[in-house]
Amino acid sequence: MADFLQLHLLTAYGPSNLNRDDTGRPKSVVFGGVHRLRVSSQSLKRAWRTSEIFASRLDGHLASRTQRLGKDVYGHLINSGMPEGRALTTARTIAGIFGKIRKEGDDEPTFIEQLAFVSPEERSKAFELADRLLAGGIVDGLKADELLQKVDTGADIAMFGRMLADDPKFNREAAVQVAHAVTTHRAIAEDDYYTAVDDLKSRDEPDDAGAGFVGVQEFGAGVFYLYVCVNRGLLLQNLDQNRAVRDASLAALCEAASTVAPRGKQASFASRARAFYALGEKGSAQPRSLAAAFLKPITGNDQGAQSIAALEDFRDRLDTAYGPCANERCTMNVAAGEGTLRDLITFSTS
């Protein structure tokens, strides 16, 4: 039977530019016929995966998303005394198992063309293989299954998945689905005109009057709804049935989703916020987002309370129409003094 965990979070951000488009403006979307601000799921997952929360809760169980595995292997072989030519061939062969290797004449001939998710176990195996070859083993004829894993304790690979185009049998289906966060109300990006003054400029320099620099940066603000869906059974399967790592992964995910934002323009806006509302749901029913609660955008002056009310009302209406969409629920409502993050983590891991 399927075992789903669903998280619904509301977070209020003041003026901020957490996630920019190619013009530097906060990302946006039209939803319910009006413009909303948006934070992409890719940006959110990157912020969580590289956060101190993930590092501390999942120490030793985090993968590296990199092109540089071959360069690290090459450095290890050179430092261990292997001749440069053979070290280059060996490093390129090992790295090539994870993806297409760059041409030998490239400035970085040990780099993989794409970013590859490499689990801790796979990295260890790569260096063990390098040591075997250092001791006189044969480079030719290496097989993918000597390095690549179908299951391991790489928590972020287990959660967010992996695609290896050259070896799809070692792909990992993501156990965690993350929606783009969108404002519950109409919101548009605004322009902030600013100036910078030369501290050493004298008042006696009339030819250089005014600011030393002028510019414009974009920002927006609002209450964002975020939806996360976790297939807990698949997560456990991806982690080779290691329940301790699964529970640590769920705890890290709950805490990071509630407290960690992308780092865009933080020095300019200090846009650090924590979710003021979180709803956790567990059960075997088909998962569903509650984003449709905000098809009619929130328009009142108390956007936080109205967003909570709209979300809970739509949840209840779905339950009436389809039957219970979850077997158990846990709510954290900061304004009402209801629930805690610890409660949500305990609920998610039990």
N, C-alpha and C positions, 0 to 999 in steps of 0.2 A: 504494500500500500504506500502511496506517495506520502511524503512527510515534508510539508512546506512551512517555511517561516516567512511572513510578510511584515515589512516595516513601512509605516507611513509617518513621515516627519514634517513638521512645520518649523521653519527657521526664519527669523526676521533679520535682514541685513540692512544697515543704514547705507549711506552713500558708499559705493564700492564699484570695483571693476574686476571681479573675480576671474572671469573667463572671457577673453577678448576674441573678436573675429579678426579677419585679415586687415581691417581698417583701423583696428584699435578700439572699437566700440564694444560695449558689453553685448554678448550674444543675445539674440531675441528670437521670438517665434510668434506667429498669429495663432491664437487658440480661443475658441468661442467667439470668433469675429473681432477680437481686439488684440492689440500688441501686448506681449508679455516679455519680461526679461527671462533669460534662460541660463543655466549652468550645465554644460554638457556632462554626460555620464563618464566620458573618457577623462575629463579634467578631475571629476570627483574621485574616480578610482585611483588615479595617479596620486592625488593628494593623500588619500587614505593609505595606499600601499607604501608610501615613502614617509609616513608619519612616525613620530616617536612612539605612538600607541602600538602600531604594528611591530615596530622594532623591539619593544619591550615585551609585549605579550607573545610574540612569535619568534623570539630569538632562536636562531639556528634552523628556522623553518621557512625562510623567505628566499625566493628565487631572485636571480638577477636578470633584468631585461637589457640585453647588451649585444653589441657587435664585437666586443673585445676579448672574448674567451681565448681566441687563437693568440692574441698578443700576450696575454698572461701566460699561456702555455709556452710560448716562444721564449719569454723572459726567464721562466723557470728552467727550461732546457739549457739556455746559454749560461745561466748562473751555475748550472750543475756540470758544465764542461762539455756539452755536446757541440761539435763543430757547427758553425753558423749555417752553412748550406743545408746540412741534414736537419738542424733544428727548425729551419724555415719550412722544409718539406713536411716534417712531422707535425708541426703546429698547424699548417694549412690542412693537412689530412684530418686531424682531430676536429678542428673547427668546422670543416666542411660537412661533417655529419649533422651539424645543427642548421645548415643552410648553405646557399650558394656562396662560395668564397670569392673574394675580389681577385682580379687578375694579378699575376705575379709581379708585373711591372708597376703596380699601383703604389702610391705613397704609403699605404697601409696594407700590404699584401696578406696579412693574417686576419684582416677584418672579414666578418660575414656581411653580405650585402644588406640583409634585413636585420632588424632587432629580433633576437631570439630569447625566449624565456628559458633560462637554464636553472634547474632545481639544485639545491645543495648536494643531493646525491649524485646528480649528473656531473656537477663540477668536480666533486671528489673523484669520480670514476675517470674523468678526463685527465686529471693529474696522476692518478694511479697508472693509467695507460701510458702516459708520457714517461713515467719512471720505468715501466717495463721496456719501452722502446729505448730508453736511455741505457738500459742494461744489455741491449743487444737484440731486442725483438725486431720483428719485420714490420715495416710501415704499411706495405701493400696489403690489400684484402681485409681492411677493417670493416666491420659490419655495424649498422646502426644500433642493433640491440646490445652491442657491447657498451654503449653509453646511454642511449635514450631510454626513458622509463615511461611506462603506461600509467603507473601509479607510484606515488612517493609521498614525502612529507613536505613538499613545497606548497605551503598554504595558499599563497597568492595565485599560483597556477591552478590549484584545486578550486579556488573561488572564481577566478576571472577567466580561466581557460587559456588555451594555447593552440596556435595553428602552425604546423610545420608543413609547408607546401610540398617539400620534396619527400616527406615521409608521413603521410596523413594518418597512418596507423598509430602514430605516437602523438596525435592531437589530443587535447584534453577538452572535453565539453565543460563550459563554465557552469558551475553550480550556483553562482550568484548573478542575478540580472539586476541592472541598475538603470532606472529611467533618468532622462534629463530632468533636472529640477526646474520648475516654472513658477512664476508668481501666480498667486491665487486671484489677482486683480489686474486691471490694466496698468501697465508700467512701460515707460519709454526711457531710452538713454538721453541724458542731458549733457551739455558741454560746460566745462569749467575753464574759464579764461583765467590765466594766472601770469604773474610776472616774477622775474628774479632780478635782484638788485646787486650790483657790484659793490661789495663791502669797502673797497679801497678807493672808490670814486669820490672825488672832492667836489664840494659845492662850487668851487672856483673853476670848474670845467664846463662852461656853458655849451660847448660844442658836443658834449656827451650827456645831455640832459635826458632824464627819464630812466626807464629800466634797462638793465643790461641784456635782458632776454624776455620775450613774451611767448606764450604758447597756449595750447588748448588740450585738455585731457577729458575723456568721457567717463561718465559714471551713471549708476542707477541705484535704486533702492526698492525694497519690497519684502513681502512675506512669500517665501518659496515653499512649494510642496515637493517632497521627494519620496519616491516609491522604490523599495528594494524587495526583491523576491529571492529567497534561498531555497533550493532543493536540498534539504538536509541529508537525505539518503544518498544523493549523488555526491555531495561534499564528502561524506564519510567514505564512499567508494573511491573517490579520487585520491583520498589520503590513505589508501591501503588499510581501511578499517581502524585507523588510529583515532580513537574517540577523544583522547586528551588533546590532540592537535585540532580536531574538529571543534571542540568546545572553546579552545583558545582562539580559533579563527572566528567563531561566531561572536565571542566577547569583544575581540578587536574590531570586528565589523560594526557592531552596535555602538561601541564607544566612539569610533572614528566618524561614523555617519552622523552622530549626534553633536560632535564637537569640532570636527576638522573641516576647514574650508580650503579651496584652492588658494594658492599664494599670490595670485595676480594682484599687483598694485597694493600690497599690504602696507608698504612703507608710506604710501600716499594717503591711504584711507583707514588703516587699522581696522579693517572690516572683519573682526573676529567675533563670532557669535556661536551660541549653542541653541539647539532645538528647544523651543518653548513647549512643544507638544510632540509626543511620540505614541503611536499605537502599534503594538506588536500583536500578530495573529499567528496561530499555529493550527494545522489541520491537513486533511487529505483532499479537501475540495479544490476544484480548479482555481488557481490564483487569479486575482483581478486588481488592477489599479483603481484608486479612488479619484483619479484626476478629473473624471467627469463631474465630480461635485462642484468643480469651478468652471464648468462650461459657461455658466452665468457668472461673470466676474463679480467678486466682492466689491461693493461700492460704498460701504458705510465708513464711519470714522474709527471704528474699533475693528480693524482688519484682523487682528489676532483672534479675538473671541468669535468673530463672525466666520472666520476660516475654520475654526474648530467645529462650530455648530454646523456649518455646511458639510464638512467631511463626515461627521458622525451621523447626521441626518441621512445623507446619501448611503452610507454603510448600512444603516438600518433598513432603508427602502430596498436595497439590493437583497438583504436577508429575507425580507417579506416576499419579494418577487421570486427568488431562486431557492429559498431555503438557506439555512445557516452556511455562510461562506468560510467559517472558521470554527474549530472546536473549542479553542481557548483564546482569551484576549488579555492583554496587559496594557494599561494606559499610564503615561506620565504626562501630567498637565501642570506645568510650573505655576501658572497664575492661580490655579485652584488648590495648589499645595498637595496634589495627588500624584503618588508614585515617585520613583527615583530611577536613575540610570542603572543602579545596582539591581533593582527589581526587574528592569527590562532585560538585563544581561542574564540574570538567573532564569527568567522565563524562556529566553532564546536558547539556552544551553540544556535545559532540563528535558 
